[in-house]
Amino acid sequence: MQKIRSGTLAALLLGSISTPSSLLAAPSSVETIRVTALADTVAMDFTEGLTTEVGPRPAGTPQEARARDWAVAKLKSLGFSNVRVEPYTMPVWLRGRDEARVISPFPQNLVLAALGNSASTPEKGIDGEVVYFPTLADLEAAPEASLKGKIVFVSHAMHATQDGSSYGTFGATRRQGPSIASKKGAIAILIRSIGTDNHRQPHTGVQMWADGVKPIPAAALSVPDAEQLARMVARGQPVRLHLTLTSKMLKDQPSGNVVAEIPGGDPKAGVVVAACHLDSWDQGTGAIDDGAGCGIVAAAALQAAKGGPLRRTILILMAGAEEVGGNGGRAYYDAHGREPHAMAMESDFGADRVWRVDFKLPQNHDALARRIIAGLAPLGIGASRLPAGGGSDIEPLVKAGVPVVDLQQDGTRYFDIHHTPDDTLDKIDPAQLQQNVAAWAVALFEIANAPESLGVN
C-alpha cells in the first residue's frame, strides 16, 4: 500500500508553485473530449429513463430490482462491456402511514415523514405531550429518564452552503437524535427536516439505532410544520399530539450492484472506479439523488473513451443500496477490495455544476493533478486546499488507501430537494448536467491514461 497524503497539493493547487507552460495548455485530445461532452445527451437520457420507467426505487425492494434490470439493459445498449449484477442481501425498512395531528391546544394536522428504521406505532397511533428542544445539544443535556412517556421535538436552523458542509452538522439531529431520545424514555421523536427549503414537504432519511437502544417511532416534520409546532410550544400551554407511523422491517431481502466496464489495455495498472447509486427514497423519483449521478458517470466514461484506447479500465459502479447505510459500497469492497484499484470517484450530490476539484493522491503525483486542473479550468472549476474524501459508495475503498478525486458540485439548492417528494426530473438543469459530464470525462481520461503508478494492491 502506497502512502497517501493527509492533505492536498495545497501550494501547488493555488498556483504558488510555477507550472510549466506545456502543462497549462490542455492536450488536444482533452480539449476535444471536453467540448464534445458539453453537448452530451446520454446523461439526461439515462436519468429521464430511470426516473420515468422505474421511478422511486428503495433499496432491497422490487422497485430497486427493476432499476437493476433497467440499468443492465441500458448500459449494454450504450456499448459497455462486462455488464452484470452482483447480488447481496440486506434488511429492508418499509414505510406505512405517516400522520400527525395536534390534539390540543390548537387542533390541526401536521405534515411529516417517518425516518428510515423508525419503529412502528400501533395501527391506532399513540398520544403524547410534546417536549421541545431547540437543538440536539439541548436534548443531549436533558436528564436521564426525564422524557418518559413524552414525544420529543428537536428543531435547529440549517442554512444552505455551496459545499453542503452544513449537512454534517445538522444531519446529526436525524442520525443521533432518535437514539438519544429513546435512552431518555421518550415514546417518539419528531425533528425539523434536515433541509434548507421552506416548502411543506418533509425530508426523510436514514438513522441507525445505537447498540442496546429500543427503537421508537421517529419522523421529520416539514420545515413550515416544525416552525408551526415551535410557535405552539412557545405559547406556554402543553401541546399534545396524536402520532401514527406504521412501518415494518424485513430480513435478508435481495439487492445488488450493477457493474459495467470500458476495458483498458493494462490490467496491471488497476481500475478506475466511477460510482453512483441506483436506489432512492420512496417519496420522489430520485432524479438528483442519485439518478443524475449515474447518468453522469456513464456518459462521462463513454466520452473519455472517445479520446482513444485507455490504459486503465473504467469500472462503473451503480450501487444498489446507499440511502439506508452504504450496503452496496460494502458489498463491492467485500467482492473486489483485494483487486488493484488505481482511483475511486463518486457522483452523488445532485446535478448542478462542478465548481471545485479536491485530491487525495500518492506522493509525487503533482503532475497528474496539474493535468487534471488544466483540463478542468476552462469549465470554471478551481482546485482547493481540502483533501478529497469520496462518498458512501466508495468509502471502503478510500479507507483502504485507494486514491480519490472529488469533483465537487454546487450544493446551494441541493438540500431544498434532498430526500423529498420534490426530487424529480424537472429539477435538473440540462446545461449544468452537461458541464458535469465534461468535468468527469476530462478527469477520467487523464486518470485512465496516467503513466504514473496509482492505487493500492
N, C-alpha and C positions, 0 to 999 in steps of 0.2 A: 504493500500500500504506500503510495506516494504521500509525502507530507502536503497537507492542504493549508493554505493561509487562513488565518483567523479574520483578516480584514480584506480590503480590496486593493486595487492598484493605486490607491489614494493620489499621490502626487502626479503619477502618470496620467490618470484619467482626467485630472483637472488641468493638464497641459503644462505643468511646471517642469516636465522633462521634455526636451525637444524631440519631435517626431520627424524622421526622415521624410522628405517631400515625396518619395516614391510610395510611401505608405499612406499619405494623406489623400491621394487620388485612388478611388476605388478601382479595382481591375475591371476591364470592360465586361467580363462575364458577370460580375456582381452588379454592375450598373444595369445590364440587360435584365437580369433577374428582378431587380428592384422595380424597374419601370414596368415590366410585364406583370409583375404581381400586383401593382397598383390598379390593374384592370381585371383582377381575378373575379370570377363568378362562382367558383366552386364552394367557397366558404359559405356564402349566403344560400346557395342551393342546398348544401348539406344541412344547414341549420333550419331552413324552411321545411325541408322534407322531414327531418326528425321531429320537429315540433308540430307539424301538421298531421303526419301519418302515424305517429306514435303518441305525441302529447306528453302528459305527465308520466313519469317513469320511476317511481320509488324503488329503491334497491331491494332486490330479492322478491319482487312481485312479478306477476305475469306481464305487466306493462314493461318492466325492465327487460324481461326475456324477449319481448317483441322488439325492443330497442336494439338488443344484441343482434337478432336476426336481420333487422333493417340495416344496421351498420355493416355487417358482414357483406350483405348483398351490394351495398353502396360502394364499399371500399374495393370490392372485386371489380365492379363496373368501372371504377376510376383507374384500374390498372395496377393496384398494389399487389405484392406477392405475399405468399405465406399467410394469407388472411385466415384467422382462426379464432375460436372462442376457447378460453382457458377457464374451466369451471371451478367453482368452490361453493361452499355452503356457508350460511350465516343466519343469525337470529334476525327476525323482522318484526318491527313495531307497526301496527296498522291503526290509523285514526278512525274514530267513530263519530259521535255527535259532540260538537263544541258549542256550548251555550252558557251564558251567564246573565243573571238578572239581579238587579238591586232590589231587595225586598223592602228595605227601609233605610233612611227616612224619605228617599226620593225615588220611588219605584220606576225602573226603566231597564231596558236591555243594554248589554254591552257586547262589543264585537271582539272576539278573541280566537286564538288557535292554540290547540294543545302542542306542547313541545315534544319532540321525539323522545321516546322511552317514558313518557308520562304514565303514571299509574292511572287506572280507570276508577271513576266514581261508580256507585251503583246506577242502574238504569234510571232510577228516580232522582238521582243527583244528591247533593249534600248542601246543607245550610251552615253558615258560619259568620262570625263577626270579623271584619277586616282590621288587621293591624298594619299600619303604614310605615314604611321605611324609605326615606328619600334616596338612600344609596345602599349598595351592597355592604359597605363598611358598617353602616348603621345596623344592618341585620346581623352581621358578624358580632357586633358588640352587645347584642341582646343577651340577657342572662339565660343560662341553660334551663330548659323546660318552661320558659316564660311564655311560650306560644301554644301551649297545649289547647287543642280544640279550636284554634284560630285559623283564619285564612290570611296568609301573608301577602302583602302587596309591596313590591320594590320598584321604585322609579329611578331615574337618572336623567341625564341631558346629553345624549350622544350628538355630536356635530360632524358634519361632512369634512373629510380631508382628502386631498388628492391621492395620497398613497394608501388610504384605508387604515392607517395606523390606529384610529380610534376604536376599531373593531376589537382589537386585542384587549383594550381596557374595559370597554363597556360589555363586551361579549362574556366577561366573567360572571355577570349577573345571571345570564342564561345557563352557563356551564356549571357554575358552582352554587348558585342561589337555591335551587331545589334541595340539594343535599343538606345545606346549612339549615334551611327552614325545617326539614324533616327531623334533623337532630335535636332541634329545639322544641319539638312537639307539635308543629303545625299540621293541620289536616289537608292543606293545599297551599299552593303558591301561585300568584299572578305577578308577572313582571311587565314593565313597559317594553314594547317591542324593541329589539336591537336594530334600530333603523333610523334614518335621518329624514324621513318624509313626514308630512302632516296629513296623509290620507287615511281614510277609515278602513284600513286593511292591515291585519296583523302579520307580523314576521314570525314564521315558525323557525325551527332549527333544533339540532340535537343537543341533548345534555346527557351526561353519564353519571349514574349514581355512585357515590363514594362507597368504598368497601364497608359492608355492615349496615348501611343506611336503608331504612324502609322506604321504598318508593311511595310517593304521594302524587295526587293529581297536580300537574304543572302546566301553565299556559301563558301565552303572551297576549296582552291587550294591544289593540291598535293604539298608535300614539294619541289620537284625539280622545279615545276612550280612557286611556291611562290618565290623561290630563283631567278629564271629567271626574274620574274617581278620586283623584287627588283633591280637586276642588270640594267634593262632597265631604271628604275626611276633614278638610280644613275648617268646615263649619262647626266642628266640635261635637256633633252628635254621633253616636255609634252607628256605623254603617254595616248592614247585614246583606250578604249575597246568597243567592242560590246558584250553585255551580254544577253543571253536567258536562263531564269529559269522559266519554266512553272510548275505550281502546282495547287492543289485545296484542299479546306477544306470541309469535310463532317461532319454533326452533328449527334449525337446520333446513332453511329454505335455499333453493338453488339461485346462484348468481354467477357472474363470470366476467372476465375481462375480454375485450376484443383487441386483438393484436394484429398488426399488419406491417409490412416492411417494404422499403425500397432498398434492394441489396446493394452493398458496396463491394469493391474489389479486393479488400484486405481484411479477411475475417479476424486476423490477429490484432487489428487496430482498435477493436471494441465498437460497440453500437452506440448510437446517439439516440437517446430516448426522448420522444416528444409526446408529452402526456396531457390528458384531459380526463373528464369523467362523463359517462353516459347517463348516470342516474340523476334524478332531480327530486325536489319535493313535490308533493301531490297537489298543491294549490294552483300553481301556474303551469306553463308548458316547458319550463326550463330552457328558455332561449338564451338569456345571458349567463345562466348558471346551470349547466355549462355547455349547452348545445353549440354556442358560438365558439367556445374554446376548441371543441372537437372539429368544427368546421375550419378553424384557423390552422390547426396543426396538420390536418390532412391536406388542405390546399397548399400550405407553405412547403410541405415535403415534396409535393408534385412540382411546384415552382423551382425549388432548389435543384431537383433532378434535371431540369431543363438546361442547367449550366454545363452539363456533360457528365460522364461517368464519375461516380462518387467513390472516394477511398473507403469511407466507413458506411455501414448500413444505418439508415434512419429507421428506427422502430417506432411505430405509432402505438401508444398505449392508451386505449379508451377504457378507463376503469369502470367496472360495473357498479361499484359502491364506494362513494366518497362521502356523501352527505351525512351518513349515520356513523361515521367513525373511521374512515380510511381503510375499510376491509379490502378493497381492490388493490390498493398500493401494497399492502402487506402480502396479499396473495401473489402478486407479481414478484415481489422480492423473495418470498419463500421458494418460488419456482425457478427464479433466474438470478438471484443475488450473487451467486458464485461465478457467474459468467462475466467476461470482460465488458465493462461499460466505460465509454470514453467521456460521456457527458449526459446530464439529465436536465430537461427543461419542462415547464408546465404552463399551460394557459388556462387559468381559472379565476379570472377577475373581470368578467364581462366582455364587452366588445368595443369599448371606447379606445381612443388612440394610445399607442405606446409612446411614453414621454421620457423614459429613463431606462438605462441598462445597468444591471448590477452583476458583479462577477465573484465567483469563488473558484480560483484556478490553482493548479500546481505552481510551485515556484518557477520562476524564469519563463513564464508564458506571457510576458508583456506583449510580445509581437502579435500573438493571436488576439489578445484584447484590442490592440491598436487596429488590426484589420477589421474586426467586428465594429468598432467605434466608427471607423472611416466609412464603412458601408451603411451604417445607420444614420449618420449625421445628416444626409440630405432629406431624411424623413422627419427631421426635427426632434431627434432623440439624442439626449445627452447622457454622459456617464456619471455615476455617483461615487461617493466615498463609501457607501454602505455595502456590506457583503451580501451576496446572493444567498437566499435560504431555501428556494423552491417552494413546494406546496405539499398538500396531503398525499397526492398520488405518487410523488417521488421521494417523500420524506425518508422512507427506509434506505433508499439508495444514497441520499445525501448524508444521512447519519453514518453510512458505511464508508464515506470518504469520496464518493463519486463527485467530480467537479460539476458545478451548476452555473448556469447563466439565467438570470431573470430579466425578461422583457416586461417592465412594469407598465401596466395600463392605468389610464386616468380613472381613478375611482371616486371622483367627486359626486357622481349621482348613483353609484353602484348600490349603496345601502338605502336608497329610496325604493329600490325594486327587489332587492335580495330576499329570497325566501317568502315572497308574497304571491297572491293571485295575479299581480301585475307583471310577473316575469313572463312576458310574451314577445312574439317576434317583432311587433311594431316598435319595440324599444331599441332596436338595433339600427344604428346609422350605417348605411352601406359603405360610405366613403371611409369612415373610421375603421370598419371591419377590414377593408382592403388595405389600409395602412398597417394593420396588424399582420396581415398575410405577408406584406412586403418585408416588414421587420423580421418576422420569423424566417422567411425564405433566405434572406441575407445571412442571418446568424447560422441557420442550419447548413447552408452551403459552405461557409467559412469553417465551421467546426467539422463537418463531414470530410472536408478535404485538407484539414490542417496537417502539415508534415510533422508537427510535434507529437510526442508520445503523450497520451492523455489517459486519465482514469485510473482504475484500480483493478486488481486481479490480473 
